[in-house]
Amino acid sequence: MENRDVPADPVDRDDAASSRRHVLALGAAGVSAALTIRPAFAQTAVSVMNCQIPVPGPTAAGQYIDATGKLVPPGTKGAFPGAPRPFTGEEVKQAFRGRSLPGTTYDQSQAYLQYIRRLQAGQSGFTCFASITTSR
């Protein structure tokens, strides 16, 4: 009797079935992970668009912003008072694409955008700004 005439060992068949079940289980886990991660990305995108950037931040309230985005004393010639409300991530993102920030003139918007570009870690609005610039 040759090897091909010998029936397969039942243990080998159980191992093969077990292996297939294992692969199927891994595939199911992968689908579950993908379905879990996608909503998280969507939630992140929504929160980035709704985050806020005050211009200037609360620690600089009352300061003006010059054309280069630097804080200057109130009344400085060519400088603008702070924005009356924070801007949302979506508003800032659109302004970076060419629109003016809501309620501002072109020059005022450019000064505010320069201020926003100069934000550093630890300043109010920095995390929102970082999220906008990395989510492009």
N, CA, C and O atoms as a GROMACS GRO file, in nm:
protein
  544
    1MET      N    1   0.085  -0.117   0.000
    1MET     CA    2   0.000   0.000   0.000
    1MET      C    3   0.090   0.124   0.000
    1MET      O    4   0.184   0.132   0.079
    2GLU      N    5   0.062   0.219  -0.088
    2GLU     CA    6   0.141   0.342  -0.096
    2GLU      C    7   0.086   0.446   0.001
    2GLU      O    8  -0.025   0.433   0.053
    3ASN      N    9   0.168   0.552   0.027
    3ASN     CA   10   0.128   0.657   0.121
    3ASN      C   11  -0.001   0.727   0.080
    3ASN      O   12  -0.078   0.769   0.166
    4ARG      N   13  -0.024   0.740  -0.050
    4ARG     CA   14  -0.145   0.811  -0.090
    4ARG      C   15  -0.271   0.728  -0.069
    4ARG      O   16  -0.382   0.782  -0.070
    5ASP      N   17  -0.254   0.599  -0.050
    5ASP     CA   18  -0.368   0.513  -0.025
    5ASP      C   19  -0.403   0.507   0.123
    5ASP      O   20  -0.509   0.458   0.161
    6VAL      N   21  -0.313   0.559   0.206
    6VAL     CA   22  -0.337   0.554   0.349
    6VAL      C   23  -0.427   0.673   0.386
    6VAL      O   24  -0.395   0.786   0.350
    7PRO      N   25  -0.538   0.650   0.456
    7PRO     CA   26  -0.623   0.763   0.494
    7PRO      C   27  -0.548   0.860   0.585
    7PRO      O   28  -0.462   0.819   0.664
    8ALA      N   29  -0.582   0.987   0.574
    8ALA     CA   30  -0.517   1.089   0.656
    8ALA      C   31  -0.545   1.062   0.802
    8ALA      O   32  -0.652   1.012   0.840
    9ASP      N   33  -0.448   1.096   0.884
    9ASP     CA   34  -0.459   1.077   1.028
    9ASP      C   35  -0.568   1.170   1.081
    9ASP      O   36  -0.565   1.289   1.049
   10PRO      N   37  -0.664   1.122   1.161
   10PRO     CA   38  -0.771   1.207   1.212
   10PRO      C   39  -0.716   1.324   1.294
   10PRO      O   40  -0.780   1.430   1.300
   11VAL      N   41  -0.602   1.308   1.356
   11VAL     CA   42  -0.543   1.415   1.435
   11VAL      C   43  -0.505   1.530   1.343
   11VAL      O   44  -0.525   1.647   1.378
   12ASP      N   45  -0.448   1.499   1.224
   12ASP     CA   46  -0.410   1.602   1.128
   12ASP      C   47  -0.532   1.681   1.081
   12ASP      O   48  -0.525   1.803   1.066
   13ARG      N   49  -0.643   1.612   1.059
   13ARG     CA   50  -0.765   1.682   1.017
   13ARG      C   51  -0.814   1.776   1.126
   13ARG      O   52  -0.861   1.886   1.095
   14ASP      N   53  -0.806   1.735   1.251
   14ASP     CA   54  -0.847   1.822   1.362
   14ASP      C   55  -0.758   1.945   1.371
   14ASP      O   56  -0.805   2.056   1.397
   15ASP      N   57  -0.627   1.924   1.350
   15ASP     CA   58  -0.534   2.037   1.353
   15ASP      C   59  -0.566   2.136   1.241
   15ASP      O   60  -0.563   2.257   1.262
   16ALA      N   61  -0.596   2.084   1.123
   16ALA     CA   62  -0.627   2.170   1.009
   16ALA      C   63  -0.754   2.250   1.036
   16ALA      O   64  -0.761   2.370   1.009
   17ALA      N   65  -0.856   2.182   1.089
   17ALA     CA   66  -0.981   2.251   1.120
   17ALA      C   67  -0.959   2.356   1.228
   17ALA      O   68  -1.014   2.466   1.221
   18SER      N   69  -0.878   2.320   1.326
   18SER     CA   70  -0.847   2.414   1.433
   18SER      C   71  -0.773   2.535   1.378
   18SER      O   72  -0.800   2.649   1.417
   19SER      N   73  -0.681   2.511   1.287
   19SER     CA   74  -0.604   2.619   1.226
   19SER      C   75  -0.696   2.712   1.146
   19SER      O   76  -0.682   2.834   1.154
   20ARG      N   77  -0.790   2.655   1.071
   20ARG     CA   78  -0.886   2.736   0.994
   20ARG      C   79  -0.973   2.819   1.087
   20ARG      O   80  -0.999   2.936   1.060
   21ARG      N   81  -1.018   2.760   1.195
   21ARG     CA   82  -1.099   2.834   1.292
   21ARG      C   83  -1.020   2.950   1.351
   21ARG      O   84  -1.073   3.059   1.370
   22HIS      N   85  -0.892   2.925   1.379
   22HIS     CA   86  -0.805   3.029   1.435
   22HIS      C   87  -0.791   3.146   1.336
   22HIS      O   88  -0.799   3.262   1.376
   23VAL      N   89  -0.770   3.114   1.209
   23VAL     CA   90  -0.756   3.218   1.106
   23VAL      C   91  -0.887   3.296   1.094
   23VAL      O   92  -0.885   3.419   1.084
   24LEU      N   93  -0.999   3.227   1.095
   24LEU     CA   94  -1.128   3.295   1.087
   24LEU      C   95  -1.151   3.385   1.209
   24LEU      O   96  -1.203   3.496   1.195
   25ALA      N   97  -1.112   3.338   1.324
   25ALA     CA   98  -1.127   3.419   1.446
   25ALA      C   99  -1.041   3.544   1.438
   25ALA      O  100  -1.084   3.652   1.478
   26LEU      N  101  -0.919   3.532   1.387
   26LEU     CA  102  -0.832   3.648   1.371
   26LEU      C  103  -0.893   3.748   1.273
   26LEU      O  104  -0.887   3.869   1.296
   27GLY      N  105  -0.950   3.697   1.165
   27GLY     CA  106  -1.015   3.785   1.067
   27GLY      C  107  -1.132   3.860   1.129
   27GLY      O  108  -1.149   3.979   1.105
   28ALA      N  109  -1.212   3.790   1.208
   28ALA     CA  110  -1.325   3.853   1.275
   28ALA      C  111  -1.278   3.960   1.372
   28ALA      O  112  -1.340   4.066   1.384
   29ALA      N  113  -1.168   3.934   1.441
   29ALA     CA  114  -1.113   4.032   1.534
   29ALA      C  115  -1.064   4.155   1.459
   29ALA      O  116  -1.079   4.267   1.506
   30GLY      N  117  -1.005   4.134   1.342
   30GLY     CA  118  -0.957   4.245   1.260
   30GLY      C  119  -1.071   4.334   1.214
   30GLY      O  120  -1.060   4.456   1.216
   31VAL      N  121  -1.181   4.273   1.171
   31VAL     CA  122  -1.298   4.351   1.130
   31VAL      C  123  -1.351   4.431   1.247
   31VAL      O  124  -1.386   4.548   1.233
   32SER      N  125  -1.358   4.369   1.362
   32SER     CA  126  -1.406   4.438   1.481
   32SER      C  127  -1.318   4.557   1.514
   32SER      O  128  -1.369   4.664   1.549
   33ALA      N  129  -1.188   4.540   1.504
   33ALA     CA  130  -1.095   4.650   1.533
   33ALA      C  131  -1.113   4.762   1.432
   33ALA      O  132  -1.111   4.880   1.470
   34ALA      N  133  -1.132   4.729   1.305
   34ALA     CA  134  -1.151   4.833   1.203
   34ALA      C  135  -1.279   4.910   1.230
   34ALA      O  136  -1.282   5.032   1.215
   35LEU      N  137  -1.384   4.840   1.268
   35LEU     CA  138  -1.510   4.908   1.296
   35LEU      C  139  -1.501   4.994   1.420
   35LEU      O  140  -1.574   5.093   1.432
   36THR      N  141  -1.413   4.959   1.512
   36THR     CA  142  -1.395   5.038   1.633
   36THR      C  143  -1.309   5.160   1.606
   36THR      O  144  -1.336   5.267   1.660
   37ILE      N  145  -1.207   5.148   1.524
   37ILE     CA  146  -1.113   5.257   1.499
   37ILE      C  147  -1.175   5.365   1.410
   37ILE      O  148  -1.155   5.483   1.437
   38ARG      N  149  -1.248   5.329   1.308
   38ARG     CA  150  -1.304   5.428   1.216
   38ARG      C  151  -1.390   5.533   1.288
   38ARG      O  152  -1.371   5.652   1.262
   39PRO      N  153  -1.482   5.495   1.376
   39PRO     CA  154  -1.558   5.598   1.447
   39PRO      C  155  -1.468   5.687   1.532
   39PRO      O  156  -1.497   5.805   1.550
   40ALA      N  157  -1.360   5.631   1.585
   40ALA     CA  158  -1.267   5.712   1.664
   40ALA      C  159  -1.204   5.820   1.576
   40ALA      O  160  -1.188   5.934   1.620
   41PHE      N  161  -1.166   5.784   1.454
   41PHE     CA  162  -1.110   5.884   1.362
   41PHE      C  163  -1.214   5.990   1.330
   41PHE      O  164  -1.182   6.109   1.326
   42ALA      N  165  -1.337   5.949   1.307
   42ALA     CA  166  -1.443   6.045   1.277
   42ALA      C  167  -1.465   6.138   1.395
   42ALA      O  168  -1.483   6.259   1.378
   43GLN      N  169  -1.464   6.083   1.515
   43GLN     CA  170  -1.484   6.165   1.635
   43GLN      C  171  -1.368   6.265   1.650
   43GLN      O  172  -1.390   6.380   1.688
   44THR      N  173  -1.246   6.221   1.620
   44THR     CA  174  -1.131   6.309   1.628
   44THR      C  175  -1.145   6.423   1.528
   44THR      O  176  -1.118   6.538   1.561
   45ALA      N  177  -1.187   6.391   1.406
   45ALA     CA  178  -1.204   6.494   1.304
   45ALA      C  179  -1.308   6.597   1.347
   45ALA      O  180  -1.290   6.717   1.325
   46VAL      N  181  -1.417   6.550   1.406
   46VAL     CA  182  -1.520   6.642   1.453
   46VAL      C  183  -1.468   6.730   1.565
   46VAL      O  184  -1.494   6.850   1.567
   47SER      N  185  -1.395   6.672   1.659
   47SER     CA  186  -1.346   6.752   1.771
   47SER      C  187  -1.242   6.853   1.725
   47SER      O  188  -1.233   6.961   1.782
   48VAL      N  189  -1.164   6.820   1.624
   48VAL     CA  190  -1.066   6.916   1.569
   48VAL      C  191  -1.139   7.035   1.509
   48VAL      O  192  -1.096   7.149   1.525
   49MET      N  193  -1.248   7.010   1.443
   49MET     CA  194  -1.320   7.120   1.379
   49MET      C  195  -1.395   7.206   1.482
   49MET      O  196  -1.425   7.322   1.455
   50ASN      N  197  -1.424   7.150   1.597
   50ASN     CA  198  -1.498   7.224   1.700
   50ASN      C  199  -1.407   7.280   1.810
   50ASN      O  200  -1.455   7.352   1.897
   51CYS      N  201  -1.279   7.248   1.807
   51CYS     CA  202  -1.189   7.302   1.909
   51CYS      C  203  -1.180   7.453   1.890
   51CYS      O  204  -1.218   7.506   1.786
   52GLN      N  205  -1.129   7.522   1.991
   52GLN     CA  206  -1.128   7.668   1.984
   52GLN      C  207  -0.989   7.725   2.007
   52GLN      O  208  -0.907   7.672   2.082
   53ILE      N  209  -0.966   7.837   1.938
   53ILE     CA  210  -0.839   7.910   1.952
   53ILE      C  211  -0.871   8.054   1.988
   53ILE      O  212  -0.920   8.129   1.904
   54PRO      N  213  -0.844   8.094   2.113
   54PRO     CA  214  -0.865   8.235   2.149
   54PRO      C  215  -0.751   8.321   2.095
   54PRO      O  216  -0.635   8.280   2.096
   55VAL      N  217  -0.786   8.440   2.048
   55VAL     CA  218  -0.685   8.533   1.994
   55VAL      C  219  -0.703   8.667   2.061
   55VAL      O  220  -0.798   8.738   2.029
   56PRO      N  221  -0.616   8.706   2.151
   56PRO     CA  222  -0.508   8.627   2.211
   56PRO      C  223  -0.563   8.536   2.320
   56PRO      O  224  -0.682   8.540   2.353
   57GLY      N  225  -0.475   8.456   2.377
   57GLY     CA  226  -0.513   8.366   2.485
   57GLY      C  227  -0.547   8.443   2.611
   57GLY      O  228  -0.518   8.562   2.620
   58PRO      N  229  -0.608   8.377   2.710
   58PRO     CA  230  -0.652   8.444   2.833
   58PRO      C  231  -0.540   8.514   2.910
   58PRO      O  232  -0.565   8.614   2.977
   59THR      N  233  -0.419   8.463   2.902
   59THR     CA  234  -0.308   8.526   2.975
   59THR      C  235  -0.266   8.659   2.913
   59THR      O  236  -0.196   8.738   2.976
   60ALA      N  237  -0.306   8.683   2.790
   60ALA     CA  238  -0.270   8.807   2.720
   60ALA      C  239  -0.392   8.895   2.693
   60ALA      O  240  -0.388   8.983   2.607
   61ALA      N  241  -0.500   8.871   2.767
   61ALA     CA  242  -0.622   8.950   2.746
   61ALA      C  243  -0.590   9.099   2.756
   61ALA      O  244  -0.515   9.142   2.843
   62GLY      N  245  -0.647   9.177   2.664
   62GLY     CA  246  -0.625   9.320   2.663
   62GLY      C  247  -0.510   9.363   2.573
   62GLY      O  248  -0.500   9.480   2.538
   63GLN      N  249  -0.424   9.269   2.535
   63GLN     CA  250  -0.314   9.300   2.444
   63GLN      C  251  -0.366   9.311   2.301
   63GLN      O  252  -0.469   9.252   2.267
   64TYR      N  253  -0.295   9.385   2.218
   64TYR     CA  254  -0.326   9.395   2.077
   64TYR      C  255  -0.233   9.301   2.001
   64TYR      O  256  -0.135   9.251   2.056
   65ILE      N  257  -0.266   9.278   1.872
   65ILE     CA  258  -0.187   9.190   1.788
   65ILE      C  259  -0.143   9.269   1.666
   65ILE      O  260  -0.226   9.323   1.593
   66ASP      N  261  -0.010   9.275   1.643
   66ASP     CA  262   0.038   9.349   1.527
   66ASP      C  263   0.035   9.260   1.403
   66ASP      O  264  -0.003   9.144   1.410
   67ALA      N  265   0.075   9.318   1.288
   67ALA     CA  266   0.066   9.247   1.160
   67ALA      C  267   0.150   9.122   1.154
   67ALA      O  268   0.122   9.032   1.075
   68THR      N  269   0.253   9.113   1.238
   68THR     CA  270   0.337   8.993   1.238
   68THR      C  271   0.288   8.887   1.336
   68THR      O  272   0.347   8.779   1.346
   69GLY      N  273   0.179   8.917   1.408
   69GLY     CA  274   0.123   8.820   1.502
   69GLY      C  275   0.178   8.832   1.643
   69GLY      O  276   0.148   8.748   1.728
   70LYS      N  277   0.257   8.934   1.669
   70LYS     CA  278   0.314   8.954   1.803
   70LYS      C  279   0.218   9.034   1.889
   70LYS      O  280   0.144   9.119   1.841
   71LEU      N  281   0.223   9.005   2.019
   71LEU     CA  282   0.144   9.081   2.115
   71LEU      C  283   0.212   9.215   2.140
   71LEU      O  284   0.333   9.222   2.159
   72VAL      N  285   0.130   9.321   2.140
   72VAL     CA  286   0.182   9.456   2.164
   72VAL      C  287   0.087   9.528   2.259
   72VAL      O  288  -0.026   9.482   2.279
   73PRO      N  289   0.130   9.638   2.318
   73PRO     CA  290   0.042   9.711   2.409
   73PRO      C  291  -0.081   9.767   2.337
   73PRO      O  292  -0.075   9.796   2.218
   74PRO      N  293  -0.191   9.782   2.408
   74PRO     CA  294  -0.312   9.839   2.348
   74PRO      C  295  -0.282   9.977   2.289
   74PRO      O  296  -0.205  10.055   2.345
   75GLY      N  297  -0.346  10.005   2.176
   75GLY     CA  298  -0.330  10.134   2.111
   75GLY      C  299  -0.210  10.143   2.019
   75GLY      O  300  -0.190  10.248   1.958
   76THR      N  301  -0.131  10.038   2.006
   76THR     CA  302  -0.016  10.040   1.916
   76THR      C  303  -0.065  10.060   1.773
   76THR      O  304  -0.158   9.992   1.728
   77LYS      N  305  -0.002  10.155   1.702
   77LYS     CA  306  -0.043  10.187   1.566
   77LYS      C  307  -0.029  10.065   1.475
   77LYS      O  308   0.074   9.997   1.476
   78GLY      N  309  -0.133  10.037   1.398
   78GLY     CA  310  -0.134   9.925   1.304
   78GLY      C  311  -0.166   9.791   1.367
   78GLY      O  312  -0.171   9.689   1.298
   79ALA      N  313  -0.189   9.791   1.497
   79ALA     CA  314  -0.222   9.665   1.565
   79ALA      C  315  -0.372   9.655   1.585
   79ALA      O  316  -0.444   9.754   1.578
   80PHE      N  317  -0.418   9.535   1.611
   80PHE     CA  318  -0.561   9.508   1.624
   80PHE      C  319  -0.593   9.457   1.764
   80PHE      O  320  -0.515   9.384   1.824
   81PRO      N  321  -0.711   9.497   1.815
   81PRO     CA  322  -0.753   9.440   1.945
   81PRO      C  323  -0.780   9.291   1.928
   81PRO      O  324  -0.801   9.243   1.817
   82GLY      N  325  -0.779   9.219   2.039
   82GLY     CA  326  -0.807   9.076   2.034
   82GLY      C  327  -0.946   9.048   1.980
   82GLY      O  328  -1.034   9.134   1.982
   83ALA      N  329  -0.964   8.928   1.932
   83ALA     CA  330  -1.094   8.886   1.879
   83ALA      C  331  -1.196   8.879   1.993
   83ALA      O  332  -1.161   8.841   2.105
   84PRO      N  333  -1.320   8.916   1.966
   84PRO     CA  334  -1.422   8.913   2.072
   84PRO      C  335  -1.461   8.772   2.116
   84PRO      O  336  -1.518   8.755   2.224
   85ARG      N  337  -1.430   8.673   2.034
   85ARG     CA  338  -1.461   8.533   2.068
   85ARG      C  339  -1.354   8.444   2.009
   85ARG      O  340  -1.285   8.483   1.915
   86PRO      N  341  -1.338   8.323   2.064
   86PRO     CA  342  -1.240   8.230   2.006
   86PRO      C  343  -1.287   8.184   1.868
   86PRO      O  344  -1.407   8.183   1.839
   87PHE      N  345  -1.194   8.147   1.785
   87PHE     CA  346  -1.227   8.092   1.653
   87PHE      C  347  -1.225   7.940   1.662
   87PHE      O  348  -1.144   7.882   1.734
   88THR      N  349  -1.315   7.876   1.586
   88THR     CA  350  -1.318   7.729   1.585
   88THR      C  351  -1.207   7.678   1.493
   88THR      O  352  -1.156   7.751   1.408
   89GLY      N  353  -1.174   7.552   1.512
   89GLY     CA  354  -1.074   7.489   1.426
   89GLY      C  355  -1.114   7.496   1.280
   89GLY      O  356  -1.029   7.519   1.194
   90GLU      N  357  -1.240   7.478   1.252
   90GLU     CA  358  -1.289   7.483   1.113
   90GLU      C  359  -1.272   7.623   1.055
   90GLU      O  360  -1.231   7.637   0.940
   91GLU      N  361  -1.303   7.726   1.132
   91GLU     CA  362  -1.286   7.864   1.083
   91GLU      C  363  -1.140   7.894   1.053
   91GLU      O  364  -1.108   7.957   0.952
   92VAL      N  365  -1.052   7.850   1.140
   92VAL     CA  366  -0.909   7.874   1.121
   92VAL      C  367  -0.858   7.795   1.001
   92VAL      O  368  -0.780   7.847   0.921
   93LYS      N  369  -0.903   7.672   0.987
   93LYS     CA  370  -0.861   7.589   0.874
   93LYS      C  371  -0.902   7.655   0.742
   93LYS      O  372  -0.823   7.658   0.648
   94GLN      N  373  -1.024   7.706   0.736
   94GLN     CA  374  -1.070   7.774   0.615
   94GLN      C  375  -0.991   7.902   0.590
   94GLN      O  376  -0.963   7.936   0.476
   95ALA      N  377  -0.956   7.973   0.697
   95ALA     CA  378  -0.877   8.096   0.683
   95ALA      C  379  -0.738   8.064   0.628
   95ALA      O  380  -0.684   8.140   0.548
   96PHE      N  381  -0.679   7.952   0.670
   96PHE     CA  382  -0.549   7.912   0.616
   96PHE      C  383  -0.559   7.881   0.467
   96PHE      O  384  -0.459   7.885   0.395
   97ARG      N  385  -0.678   7.851   0.421
   97ARG     CA  386  -0.700   7.820   0.279
   97ARG      C  387  -0.740   7.943   0.198
   97ARG      O  388  -0.770   7.932   0.080
   98GLY      N  389  -0.741   8.061   0.262
   98GLY     CA  390  -0.767   8.182   0.185
   98GLY      C  391  -0.885   8.268   0.230
   98GLY      O  392  -0.894   8.384   0.190
   99ARG      N  393  -0.973   8.216   0.310
   99ARG     CA  394  -1.084   8.296   0.361
   99ARG      C  395  -1.038   8.382   0.477
   99ARG      O  396  -0.937   8.354   0.541
  100SER      N  397  -1.114   8.487   0.504
  100SER     CA  398  -1.086   8.567   0.624
  100SER      C  399  -1.156   8.503   0.742
  100SER      O  400  -1.259   8.437   0.727
  101LEU      N  401  -1.101   8.522   0.859
  101LEU     CA  402  -1.168   8.476   0.981
  101LEU      C  403  -1.298   8.554   0.996
  101LEU      O  404  -1.304   8.671   0.958
  102PRO      N  405  -1.403   8.492   1.049
  102PRO     CA  406  -1.532   8.559   1.060
  102PRO      C  407  -1.524   8.686   1.144
  102PRO      O  408  -1.461   8.689   1.250
  103GLY      N  409  -1.590   8.792   1.094
  103GLY     CA  410  -1.599   8.917   1.169
  103GLY      C  411  -1.472   9.000   1.165
  103GLY      O  412  -1.455   9.091   1.246
  104THR      N  413  -1.381   8.970   1.072
  104THR     CA  414  -1.256   9.044   1.065
  104THR      C  415  -1.235   9.101   0.926
  104THR      O  416  -1.292   9.053   0.828
  105THR      N  417  -1.152   9.205   0.918
  105THR     CA  418  -1.108   9.255   0.788
  105THR      C  419  -0.997   9.164   0.739
  105THR      O  420  -0.950   9.078   0.812
  106TYR      N  421  -0.956   9.183   0.616
  106TYR     CA  422  -0.848   9.100   0.561
  106TYR      C  423  -0.720   9.117   0.643
  106TYR      O  424  -0.658   9.018   0.682
  107ASP      N  425  -0.681   9.242   0.670
  107ASP     CA  426  -0.557   9.267   0.744
  107ASP      C  427  -0.565   9.212   0.887
  107ASP      O  428  -0.468   9.155   0.938
  108GLN      N  429  -0.680   9.231   0.949
  108GLN     CA  430  -0.698   9.180   1.085
  108GLN      C  431  -0.690   9.027   1.086
  108GLN      O  432  -0.626   8.969   1.173
  109SER      N  433  -0.753   8.964   0.989
  109SER     CA  434  -0.749   8.819   0.978
  109SER      C  435  -0.606   8.770   0.960
  109SER      O  436  -0.565   8.673   1.023
  110GLN      N  437  -0.530   8.837   0.875
  110GLN     CA  438  -0.390   8.798   0.853
  110GLN      C  439  -0.308   8.811   0.980
  110GLN      O  440  -0.224   8.724   1.009
  111ALA      N  441  -0.330   8.917   1.057
  111ALA     CA  442  -0.258   8.935   1.183
  111ALA      C  443  -0.294   8.823   1.281
  111ALA      O  444  -0.207   8.768   1.348
  112TYR      N  445  -0.422   8.790   1.290
  112TYR     CA  446  -0.467   8.684   1.379
  112TYR      C  447  -0.407   8.549   1.337
  112TYR      O  448  -0.364   8.471   1.422
  113LEU      N  449  -0.403   8.524   1.206
  113LEU     CA  450  -0.345   8.398   1.158
  113LEU      C  451  -0.196   8.391   1.190
  113LEU      O  452  -0.144   8.284   1.222
  114GLN      N  453  -0.128   8.503   1.180
  114GLN     CA  454   0.014   8.506   1.218
  114GLN      C  455   0.030   8.474   1.366
  114GLN      O  456   0.120   8.400   1.406
  115TYR      N  457  -0.059   8.531   1.448
  115TYR     CA  458  -0.057   8.501   1.593
  115TYR      C  459  -0.076   8.351   1.614
  115TYR      O  460  -0.005   8.289   1.693
  116ILE      N  461  -0.173   8.293   1.544
  116ILE     CA  462  -0.204   8.151   1.559
  116ILE      C  463  -0.084   8.066   1.516
  116ILE      O  464  -0.052   7.967   1.582
  117ARG      N  465  -0.020   8.103   1.406
  117ARG     CA  466   0.098   8.028   1.360
  117ARG      C  467   0.211   8.031   1.462
  117ARG      O  468   0.293   7.940   1.466
  118ARG      N  469   0.216   8.135   1.542
  118ARG     CA  470   0.324   8.152   1.641
  118ARG      C  471   0.294   8.082   1.773
  118ARG      O  472   0.378   8.082   1.863
  119LEU      N  473   0.176   8.022   1.786
  119LEU     CA  474   0.141   7.954   1.911
  119LEU      C  475   0.242   7.844   1.942
  119LEU      O  476   0.291   7.777   1.851
  120GLN      N  477   0.272   7.827   2.068
  120GLN     CA  478   0.365   7.725   2.112
  120GLN      C  479   0.298   7.638   2.218
  120GLN      O  480   0.197   7.676   2.278
  121ALA      N  481   0.355   7.522   2.240
  121ALA     CA  482   0.302   7.429   2.340
  121ALA      C  483   0.285   7.500   2.473
  121ALA      O  484   0.374   7.573   2.518
  122GLY      N  485   0.173   7.479   2.534
  122GLY     CA  486   0.143   7.541   2.664
  122GLY      C  487   0.054   7.663   2.651
  122GLY      O  488  -0.007   7.706   2.749
  123GLN      N  489   0.046   7.720   2.531
  123GLN     CA  490  -0.040   7.836   2.511
  123GLN      C  491  -0.181   7.790   2.476
  123GLN      O  492  -0.200   7.686   2.413
  124SER      N  493  -0.278   7.868   2.518
  124SER     CA  494  -0.417   7.837   2.490
  124SER      C  495  -0.441   7.834   2.339
  124SER      O  496  -0.406   7.929   2.268
  125GLY      N  497  -0.498   7.726   2.291
  125GLY     CA  498  -0.528   7.710   2.149
  125GLY      C  499  -0.421   7.633   2.073
  125GLY      O  500  -0.443   7.596   1.957
  126PHE      N  501  -0.306   7.608   2.136
  126PHE     CA  502  -0.198   7.539   2.065
  126PHE      C  503  -0.239   7.398   2.021
  126PHE      O  504  -0.213   7.360   1.907
  127THR      N  505  -0.302   7.322   2.109
  127THR     CA  506  -0.341   7.185   2.075
  127THR      C  507  -0.437   7.184   1.956
  127THR      O  508  -0.426   7.099   1.867
  128CYS      N  509  -0.529   7.278   1.955
  128CYS     CA  510  -0.623   7.288   1.842
  128CYS      C  511  -0.547   7.320   1.714
  128CYS      O  512  -0.569   7.256   1.611
  129PHE      N  513  -0.457   7.419   1.720
  129PHE     CA  514  -0.377   7.456   1.604
  129PHE      C  515  -0.295   7.337   1.554
  129PHE      O  516  -0.290   7.311   1.434
  130ALA      N  517  -0.231   7.266   1.644
  130ALA     CA  518  -0.151   7.149   1.607
  130ALA      C  519  -0.238   7.044   1.540
  130ALA      O  520  -0.196   6.980   1.444
  131SER      N  521  -0.360   7.025   1.590
  131SER     CA  522  -0.451   6.926   1.530
  131SER      C  523  -0.490   6.967   1.390
  131SER      O  524  -0.501   6.882   1.302
  132ILE      N  525  -0.511   7.095   1.368
  132ILE     CA  526  -0.550   7.143   1.235
  132ILE      C  527  -0.435   7.123   1.137
  132ILE      O  528  -0.458   7.078   1.025
  133THR      N  529  -0.316   7.155   1.177
  133THR     CA  530  -0.203   7.147   1.085
  133THR      C  531  -0.160   7.003   1.057
  133THR      O  532  -0.102   6.977   0.952
  134THR      N  533  -0.186   6.911   1.147
  134THR     CA  534  -0.147   6.772   1.123
  134THR      C  535  -0.257   6.690   1.057
  134THR      O  536  -0.230   6.579   1.011
  135SER      N  537  -0.379   6.742   1.051
  135SER     CA  538  -0.490   6.664   0.994
  135SER      C  539  -0.517   6.698   0.849
  135SER      O  540  -0.623   6.662   0.796
  136ARG      N  541  -0.427   6.764   0.785
  136ARG     CA  542  -0.449   6.805   0.644
  136ARG      C  543  -0.444   6.690   0.552
  136ARG      O  544  -0.460   6.708   0.431
   0.00000   0.00000   0.00000
